Amino acid sequence: MPKLCTPGTPGKRVAAEAGRRLRPRAARDEPRALMDLGIGGRRAAVAAASKGLGYAVAQALVEEGAQVAVCGRNAETIETAASRLGDSAVPLVADVSTPDGAAGFVRDARGALGGVDILVANAGGPPPGNFSSVTVDQYLDAFELNCRSTIAMCYEAVPDMRAQQWGRVVAITSIAVRQPIPTLILSNTARAGLTGFLKTLAREVAADGVTVNSLLPGLHATERVAALHGGGGDPAAGIPAGTIGDPVDFGRVAAFLCSEHARYVTGTATAVDGGADAALI
């Protein structure tokens, strides 16, 4: 059961030192004019947000004036993340790798914030492997982590969104949904199933003012990418943008999908990959 973190001394920052190959190209040093996304005061639950893409989305939502409940499995780590996000962030301890833990996170976020207007469903990925190296039982674990956990969050959050005639669901999946990655057969399979669920849900709830979209990240400068691609070679090879992604930019794309301006965008699976996916649609 997820638990609200008690205040404490933030632990040391958890951040892997990626090599130069795993760093995004630096952005130009110029002021950024914020577009008002119309979500100031909205209440967001962002799963698995102690670091990586989840943290980047939470940061973008806080910048737009949203109140954010963030979760992670380790109390010290999620407290540190929430401290960096500021007073608008509430840290919760939850393990969203199971449906029960995922649903519990949304319930606790609702209790902490007084409601959930925005759900950002996110979780870690299953271990790498191919057909020859993984077992049948491992597919069940991957399905729990990358499909059923998000479904459980939606079942917990969406009914209230429909009742209030406003809501945003953004699921972070993977570019593997559109272009399967040979060494990630577990992720490919589970996330493809989730994408079918999200598309179906989006059509069912669209008339109630609720949008449902997914983001398909390519390679970004995160710990998971460092673990999967840190052994050699250039991970940016083959990416037309010439670099791997900056999680901050990914967070801003997610924040837009949560905005008032995106009210007519639903049922999409949007690649954020620097042009790496060569498909037409």
C-alpha positions as CSV (number, residue, x, y, z in Angstrom):
1,M,0.0,0.0,0.0
2,P,1.4,3.4,-0.9
3,K,2.3,5.7,2.0
4,L,2.7,9.4,2.2
5,C,6.4,10.2,2.9
6,T,7.1,11.9,6.2
7,P,9.4,14.9,6.0
8,G,13.0,14.0,6.4
9,T,16.5,14.9,5.4
10,P,16.8,14.4,1.6
11,G,19.2,11.6,0.7
12,K,22.0,12.0,-1.8
13,R,20.9,12.7,-5.3
14,V,20.5,9.6,-7.4
15,A,21.8,10.3,-10.8
16,A,24.0,8.0,-12.9
17,E,27.0,9.7,-14.6
18,A,26.4,8.9,-18.2
19,G,29.3,9.1,-20.6
20,R,29.4,11.8,-23.3
21,R,27.7,9.4,-25.8
22,L,24.7,9.4,-23.5
23,R,24.3,13.1,-23.1
24,P,21.9,15.2,-25.2
25,R,23.3,18.1,-27.2
26,A,23.2,21.2,-25.1
27,A,20.3,23.6,-25.8
28,R,21.0,27.1,-26.9
29,D,21.3,29.4,-23.8
30,E,18.4,31.7,-24.3
31,P,15.3,32.6,-22.2
32,R,12.2,30.4,-22.6
33,A,8.9,32.2,-22.9
34,L,6.2,29.9,-21.3
35,M,3.0,29.3,-23.1
36,D,0.1,29.3,-20.7
37,L,-1.1,25.7,-20.9
38,G,-4.2,26.4,-18.8
39,I,-3.5,23.8,-16.2
40,G,-2.5,26.0,-13.2
41,G,-4.1,24.5,-10.1
42,R,-4.8,21.2,-11.8
43,R,-4.0,18.1,-9.8
44,A,-1.6,15.6,-11.4
45,A,-0.5,12.1,-10.4
46,V,2.8,11.2,-12.0
47,A,3.9,7.6,-11.5
48,A,7.6,6.5,-11.2
49,A,8.7,10.1,-11.0
50,S,11.8,10.0,-8.8
51,K,14.1,10.3,-11.9
52,G,14.2,10.0,-15.6
53,L,11.3,10.8,-17.9
54,G,8.7,10.6,-15.1
55,Y,10.6,13.3,-13.1
56,A,10.9,15.4,-16.2
57,V,7.1,15.3,-16.8
58,A,6.5,16.2,-13.1
59,Q,8.9,19.1,-13.4
60,A,7.2,20.4,-16.5
61,L,3.8,20.2,-14.9
62,V,5.0,22.1,-11.8
63,E,6.4,24.8,-14.0
64,E,2.9,25.2,-15.5
65,G,1.4,25.6,-12.0
66,A,0.0,22.2,-11.4
67,Q,0.0,20.4,-8.1
68,V,1.8,17.1,-8.5
69,A,1.8,13.8,-6.5
70,V,4.9,11.8,-7.4
71,C,5.8,8.3,-6.5
72,G,8.8,6.0,-6.2
73,R,9.6,2.8,-4.4
74,N,12.3,4.3,-2.2
75,A,11.2,6.9,0.4
76,E,14.5,8.7,0.5
77,T,14.8,9.0,-3.3
78,I,11.2,10.2,-3.9
79,E,11.5,12.7,-1.0
80,T,14.7,14.1,-2.7
81,A,12.9,14.3,-6.0
82,A,9.9,16.1,-4.5
83,S,12.2,18.5,-2.7
84,R,13.8,19.5,-6.0
85,L,10.4,20.0,-7.5
86,G,9.3,22.4,-4.8
87,D,6.3,23.0,-2.6
88,S,3.8,22.0,-5.3
89,A,5.0,18.4,-5.2
90,V,3.9,15.7,-2.8
91,P,6.1,12.5,-2.4
92,L,4.4,9.2,-2.1
93,V,5.9,5.7,-1.6
94,A,4.4,3.3,-4.1
95,D,5.5,0.4,-6.3
96,V,3.5,0.7,-9.5
97,S,4.9,-2.6,-11.0
98,T,1.8,-4.4,-9.8
99,P,-1.9,-3.4,-10.4
100,D,-2.6,-3.2,-6.7
101,G,0.4,-0.9,-6.1
102,A,-0.5,1.2,-9.1
103,A,-4.2,1.7,-8.1
104,G,-3.0,2.4,-4.6
105,F,-0.8,5.2,-5.8
106,V,-3.7,6.9,-7.6
107,R,-5.9,6.6,-4.5
108,D,-3.2,8.1,-2.3
109,A,-2.6,10.9,-4.8
110,R,-6.3,11.7,-4.8
111,G,-6.3,11.8,-1.0
112,A,-3.2,14.0,-0.9
113,L,-4.3,16.5,-3.6
114,G,-8.1,16.3,-3.2
115,G,-8.6,14.8,-6.6
116,V,-6.7,13.7,-9.8
117,D,-7.3,15.7,-13.0
118,I,-4.2,14.5,-14.8
119,L,-2.7,11.0,-14.8
120,V,0.7,10.3,-16.1
121,A,1.1,6.5,-16.2
122,N,4.7,5.4,-16.1
123,A,6.8,2.4,-15.0
124,G,10.2,0.9,-15.5
125,G,10.9,-1.5,-18.2
126,P,11.3,-5.3,-18.1
127,P,14.8,-6.9,-18.6
128,P,16.2,-7.2,-22.1
129,G,16.0,-10.4,-24.0
130,N,14.9,-12.1,-27.2
131,F,12.7,-15.2,-28.0
132,S,15.6,-17.5,-27.3
133,S,16.6,-16.1,-24.0
134,V,13.3,-15.3,-22.1
135,T,10.8,-17.7,-20.6
136,V,7.0,-17.8,-21.0
137,D,6.6,-16.8,-17.3
138,Q,8.6,-13.6,-17.9
139,Y,5.9,-12.4,-20.3
140,L,3.4,-12.4,-17.4
141,D,5.8,-10.3,-15.3
142,A,6.2,-7.8,-18.2
143,F,2.5,-7.6,-18.7
144,E,1.9,-6.8,-15.0
145,L,4.6,-4.1,-15.2
146,N,3.9,-2.4,-18.5
147,C,0.3,-3.1,-19.2
148,R,-1.9,-4.1,-16.3
149,S,-0.4,-1.5,-13.9
150,T,-1.4,1.4,-16.3
151,I,-4.8,-0.2,-16.8
152,A,-5.3,-0.3,-13.0
153,M,-4.3,3.4,-12.7
154,C,-6.9,4.3,-15.4
155,Y,-9.6,2.3,-13.7
156,E,-8.9,4.3,-10.5
157,A,-8.6,7.8,-12.1
158,V,-10.8,7.9,-15.1
159,P,-14.3,7.6,-13.5
160,D,-13.8,10.8,-11.5
161,M,-12.5,12.5,-14.6
162,R,-15.6,11.6,-16.5
163,A,-17.8,12.7,-13.7
164,Q,-16.2,16.2,-13.7
165,Q,-16.1,16.3,-17.5
166,W,-12.4,17.0,-17.6
167,G,-9.4,14.8,-17.5
168,R,-6.0,14.0,-19.1
169,V,-4.3,10.6,-19.3
170,V,-0.8,10.4,-20.7
171,A,0.9,7.0,-20.7
172,I,4.7,6.8,-21.3
173,T,5.3,3.7,-23.3
174,S,8.1,3.2,-25.9
175,I,9.0,3.7,-29.5
176,A,9.1,-0.1,-29.6
177,V,5.3,0.0,-29.9
178,R,5.7,1.3,-33.4
179,Q,9.1,-0.3,-34.3
180,P,9.9,-3.4,-32.1
181,I,13.4,-3.5,-30.7
182,P,15.0,-7.0,-31.2
183,T,16.5,-7.2,-27.8
184,L,13.4,-6.0,-25.9
185,I,10.8,-8.6,-26.8
186,L,9.1,-8.4,-23.3
187,S,8.7,-4.7,-23.6
188,N,7.6,-4.8,-27.2
189,T,4.9,-7.3,-26.4
190,A,3.5,-5.8,-23.2
191,R,3.5,-2.2,-24.4
192,A,1.8,-3.0,-27.7
193,G,-1.1,-4.6,-25.7
194,L,-1.3,-1.4,-23.5
195,T,-1.5,0.8,-26.6
196,G,-4.6,-1.2,-27.8
197,F,-6.2,-0.6,-24.5
198,L,-5.4,3.2,-24.5
199,K,-6.8,3.6,-28.0
200,T,-10.0,1.9,-27.1
201,L,-10.4,3.8,-23.8
202,A,-9.8,7.2,-25.6
203,R,-12.8,6.6,-27.9
204,E,-15.0,5.6,-25.1
205,V,-14.4,8.6,-22.9
206,A,-13.8,11.4,-25.5
207,A,-17.3,12.8,-25.2
208,D,-16.8,13.3,-21.4
209,G,-14.0,15.8,-21.8
210,V,-11.3,13.2,-21.1
211,T,-8.3,12.7,-23.4
212,V,-6.1,9.6,-23.5
213,N,-2.8,9.6,-25.3
214,S,0.6,7.9,-25.1
215,L,4.1,9.1,-25.7
216,L,6.6,6.8,-27.4
217,P,10.1,7.9,-26.3
218,G,13.1,7.0,-28.3
219,L,16.6,7.2,-26.6
220,H,16.8,9.8,-23.9
221,A,19.5,10.6,-21.4
222,T,18.2,8.4,-18.6
223,E,19.6,5.7,-16.3
224,R,17.7,2.9,-18.2
225,V,19.2,4.0,-21.6
226,A,22.7,4.2,-20.0
227,A,22.2,0.6,-18.7
228,L,21.0,-0.7,-22.1
229,H,23.4,1.2,-24.3
230,G,26.4,2.0,-22.1
231,G,28.5,-0.9,-23.3
232,G,29.8,0.6,-26.5
233,G,28.9,2.2,-29.8
234,D,27.2,5.5,-30.3
235,P,23.5,5.4,-29.3
236,A,22.8,8.5,-31.4
237,A,23.9,6.7,-34.6
238,G,20.9,6.5,-36.9
239,I,19.0,9.3,-35.1
240,P,18.4,12.1,-37.7
241,A,18.5,14.7,-34.9
242,G,22.1,13.6,-34.3
243,T,21.7,13.3,-30.6
244,I,19.8,11.4,-27.9
245,G,16.9,13.3,-26.3
246,D,16.9,15.6,-23.3
247,P,14.3,14.4,-20.7
248,V,13.4,18.1,-20.1
249,D,12.1,18.4,-23.6
250,F,10.2,15.2,-23.3
251,G,8.5,16.5,-20.2
252,R,7.3,19.6,-22.0
253,V,5.7,17.5,-24.8
254,A,3.9,15.6,-22.1
255,A,2.8,18.8,-20.4
256,F,1.3,20.0,-23.7
257,L,-0.8,16.8,-24.0
258,C,-2.1,17.5,-20.5
259,S,-3.1,21.1,-21.4
260,E,-6.3,22.8,-22.3
261,H,-4.9,23.4,-25.8
262,A,-4.8,19.6,-26.4
263,R,-8.5,19.0,-25.7
264,Y,-9.0,17.8,-29.3
265,V,-6.0,15.5,-29.3
266,T,-6.9,12.0,-28.1
267,G,-6.2,8.4,-29.0
268,T,-2.7,9.2,-30.3
269,A,0.6,7.5,-29.9
270,T,3.2,10.2,-30.4
271,A,6.8,9.4,-31.0
272,V,9.4,11.6,-29.3
273,D,12.5,10.1,-30.8
274,G,14.4,12.7,-32.9
275,G,13.1,11.2,-36.1
276,A,14.5,7.8,-35.5
277,D,11.2,6.0,-36.5
278,A,11.1,5.8,-40.2
279,A,7.4,4.9,-40.5
280,L,5.0,7.1,-42.4
281,I,2.2,6.8,-39.8
